[in-house]
Amino acid sequence: MKTIIIGLVRLYQGAISPYLPNACRYTPTCSQYMIEAVRKHGAVKGGRLGLKRISRCHPWGGSGYDPVP
């Protein structure tokens, strides 16, 4: 399951992300955060952490350095 999630994120990074404006407010980027979270915490908890982070990435959300816990 971890491999599938990471593969989907890599597909997004290679096929979709280059055509979108660079607008990520956090370091590391949301997609890289998702990969790190899944590798560190597994598919379920890591996926939940990644989705939570993506939901915070908007103009009224936070910004700055936000590592995987």
N, CA, C and O of each residue as an XYZ file, in Angstrom:
276
protein
N       0.826     -1.193      0.000
C       0.000      0.000      0.000
C       0.872      1.258      0.000
O       0.570      2.233     -0.689
N       1.962      1.223      0.785
C       2.862      2.372      0.826
C       3.424      2.658     -0.559
O       3.524      3.816     -0.966
N       3.790      1.609     -1.280
C       4.361      1.764     -2.611
C       3.362      2.397     -3.574
O       3.744      3.218     -4.409
N       2.109      2.033     -3.471
C       1.072      2.594     -4.341
C       0.890      4.082     -4.065
O       0.833      4.883     -4.998
N       0.798      4.454     -2.798
C       0.609      5.861     -2.444
C       1.802      6.689     -2.906
O       1.629      7.753     -3.502
N       3.007      6.207     -2.632
C       4.202      6.931     -3.047
C       4.264      7.017     -4.575
O       4.662      8.048     -5.117
N       3.881      5.965     -5.262
C       3.845      5.975     -6.723
C       2.875      7.007     -7.265
O       3.181      7.694     -8.239
N       1.701      7.125     -6.641
C       0.724      8.130     -7.067
C       1.249      9.549     -6.854
O       1.049     10.424     -7.696
N       1.918      9.771     -5.731
C       2.483     11.094     -5.470
C       3.592     11.402     -6.480
O       3.672     12.519     -6.991
N       4.446     10.413     -6.768
C       5.510     10.601     -7.766
C       4.915     10.884     -9.142
O       5.447     11.708     -9.886
N       3.818     10.211     -9.490
C       3.130     10.471    -10.749
C       2.646     11.920    -10.786
O       2.819     12.609    -11.791
N       2.050     12.375     -9.708
C       1.619     13.770     -9.609
C       2.808     14.713     -9.772
O       2.723     15.691    -10.514
N       3.923     14.426     -9.080
C       5.096     15.288     -9.149
C       5.652     15.377    -10.561
O       6.115     16.440    -10.975
N       5.614     14.280    -11.307
C       6.200     14.270    -12.635
C       5.266     14.697    -13.751
O       5.712     15.299    -14.728
N       3.972     14.398    -13.628
C       3.041     14.628    -14.726
C       2.149     15.853    -14.564
O       1.760     16.464    -15.560
N       1.822     16.218    -13.344
C       0.865     17.307    -13.125
C       1.533     18.552    -12.541
O       1.300     19.661    -13.021
N       2.344     18.381    -11.533
C       2.956     19.502    -10.821
C       3.760     20.460    -11.702
O       3.705     21.667    -11.465
N       4.502     19.985    -12.705
C       5.259     20.940    -13.531
C       4.390     21.952    -14.273
O       4.874     23.016    -14.659
N       3.119     21.634    -14.476
C       2.219     22.533    -15.203
C       1.435     23.471    -14.296
O       0.671     24.305    -14.781
N       1.611     23.346    -13.009
C       0.927     24.210    -12.045
C       1.909     25.257    -11.512
O       3.114     25.010    -11.470
N       1.400     26.419    -11.106
C       2.318     27.416    -10.539
C       2.892     26.942     -9.200
O       2.224     26.229     -8.450
N       4.114     27.338     -8.910
C       4.771     26.981     -7.651
C       4.146     27.802     -6.532
O       4.459     28.983     -6.377
N       3.270     27.187     -5.757
C       2.521     27.936     -4.754
C       2.560     27.309     -3.368
O       1.808     27.731     -2.490
N       3.410     26.321     -3.149
C       3.438     25.666     -1.847
C       3.977     26.622     -0.789
O       4.998     27.278     -0.996
N       3.295     26.695      0.324
C       3.646     27.628      1.389
C       4.553     27.008      2.438
O       5.069     27.708      3.309
N       4.749     25.708      2.360
C       5.511     24.995      3.371
C       6.803     24.418      2.813
O       6.951     24.230      1.606
N       7.724     24.143      3.711
C       8.943     23.404      3.396
C       8.972     22.209      4.330
O       8.876     22.417      5.540
N       9.095     20.996      3.874
C       9.128     20.526      2.496
C       7.766     20.687      1.823
O       6.760     20.922      2.492
N       7.742     20.559      0.501
C       6.483     20.707     -0.228
C       5.471     19.669      0.255
O       5.837     18.677      0.885
N       4.224     19.905     -0.041
C       3.165     19.003      0.419
C       3.336     17.594     -0.140
O       3.103     16.617      0.572
N       3.739     17.477     -1.396
C       3.911     16.139     -1.967
C       5.097     15.423     -1.341
O       5.029     14.219     -1.089
N       6.185     16.146     -1.084
C       7.333     15.525     -0.433
C       6.984     15.150      1.013
O       7.431     14.117      1.513
N       6.200     15.976      1.672
C       5.734     15.689      3.028
C       4.930     14.391      3.049
O       5.100     13.561      3.943
N       4.049     14.221      2.053
C       3.235     13.010      1.976
C       4.128     11.778      1.835
O       3.896     10.771      2.504
N       5.137     11.842      0.982
C       6.039     10.709      0.796
C       6.772     10.393      2.090
O       6.850      9.231      2.489
N       7.310     11.410      2.747
C       8.037     11.192      4.004
C       7.123     10.628      5.085
O       7.523      9.733      5.829
N       5.896     11.146      5.177
C       4.951     10.678      6.193
C       4.575      9.221      5.965
O       4.501      8.450      6.922
N       4.338      8.833      4.725
C       3.976      7.452      4.422
C       5.151      6.528      4.710
O       4.960      5.444      5.262
N       6.355      6.935      4.348
C       7.529      6.109      4.637
C       7.748      5.945      6.136
O       8.110      4.862      6.596
N       7.534      7.005      6.893
C       7.812      6.980      8.327
C       6.695      6.332      9.145
O       6.970      5.580     10.080
N       5.433      6.618      8.799
C       4.306      6.192      9.629
C       3.410      5.137      9.004
O       2.479      4.660      9.653
N       3.668      4.763      7.761
C       2.819      3.774      7.112
C       1.725      4.428      6.284
O       1.541      5.645      6.314
N       1.002      3.593      5.544
C       0.020      4.090      4.588
C      -1.154      4.813      5.247
O      -1.575      5.864      4.764
N      -1.677      4.282      6.315
C      -2.882      4.863      6.919
C      -2.555      6.150      7.679
O      -3.087      7.212      7.354
N      -1.694      6.062      8.675
C      -1.379      7.239      9.473
C      -0.622      8.282      8.640
O      -0.903      9.476      8.748
N       0.327      7.847      7.819
C       1.065      8.770      6.963
C       0.168      9.455      5.950
O       0.305     10.651      5.693
N      -0.755      8.689      5.374
C      -1.712      9.271      4.435
C      -2.605     10.307      5.108
O      -2.915     11.349      4.531
N      -3.010     10.002      6.334
C      -3.837     10.946      7.090
C      -3.061     12.229      7.383
O      -3.598     13.328      7.244
N      -1.788     12.087      7.793
C      -0.957     13.263      8.050
C      -0.768     14.098      6.783
O      -0.835     15.327      6.822
N      -0.531     13.414      5.658
C      -0.344     14.115      4.392
C      -1.592     14.867      3.960
O      -1.504     16.014      3.521
N      -2.751     14.233      4.080
C      -3.996     14.901      3.704
C      -4.303     16.074      4.629
O      -4.830     17.097      4.192
N      -3.973     15.923      5.903
C      -4.171     17.017      6.853
C      -3.295     18.207      6.463
O      -3.738     19.355      6.512
N      -2.062     17.926      6.078
C      -1.143     18.989      5.657
C      -1.635     19.671      4.387
O      -1.603     20.898      4.292
N      -2.091     18.890      3.412
C      -2.596     19.463      2.162
C      -3.802     20.354      2.440
O      -3.965     21.387      1.789
N      -4.638     19.978      3.381
C      -5.817     20.790      3.702
C      -5.439     22.117      4.359
O      -6.226     23.063      4.333
N      -4.243     22.195      4.948
C      -3.791     23.453      5.561
C      -3.089     24.364      4.564
O      -2.820     25.524      4.875
N      -2.789     23.864      3.380
C      -2.009     24.618      2.399
C      -2.943     25.475      1.541
O      -3.324     25.079      0.440
N      -3.304     26.639      2.051
C      -4.154     27.583      1.337
C      -3.742     28.989      1.765
O      -2.988     29.139      2.727
N      -4.218     30.017      1.076
C      -3.751     31.380      1.373
C      -3.940     31.832      2.819
O      -3.187     32.684      3.290
N      -4.912     31.293      3.527
C      -5.145     31.711      4.908
C      -4.549     30.742      5.915
O      -4.716     30.919      7.121
N      -3.855     29.719      5.431
C      -3.219     28.735      6.299
C      -1.847     29.218      6.733
O      -1.481     30.373      6.512
N      -1.101     28.333      7.347
C       0.228     28.667      7.813
C       1.255     28.598      6.698
O       0.924     28.407      5.528
N       2.515     28.758      7.094
C       3.618     28.644      6.140
C       4.887     28.394      6.913
O       4.901     28.468      8.142
N       5.967     28.095      6.188
C       7.254     27.907      6.836
C       7.666     26.451      6.904
O       7.118     25.607      6.195
N       8.627     26.163      7.752
C       9.169     24.815      7.897
C       8.217     23.975      8.731
O       7.870     24.348      9.851
N       7.796     22.844      8.185
C       6.842     21.960      8.850
C       7.258     20.512      8.587
O       6.776     19.903      7.632
N       8.143     19.949      9.417
C       8.614     18.574      9.184
C       7.566     17.536      9.590
O       6.615     17.840     10.311
N       7.757     16.327      9.121
C       6.907     15.200      9.512
C       7.180     14.874     10.975
O       8.340     14.719     11.356
N       6.138     14.765     11.811
C       6.374     14.459     13.230
C       6.904     13.045     13.423
O       7.154     12.629     14.554
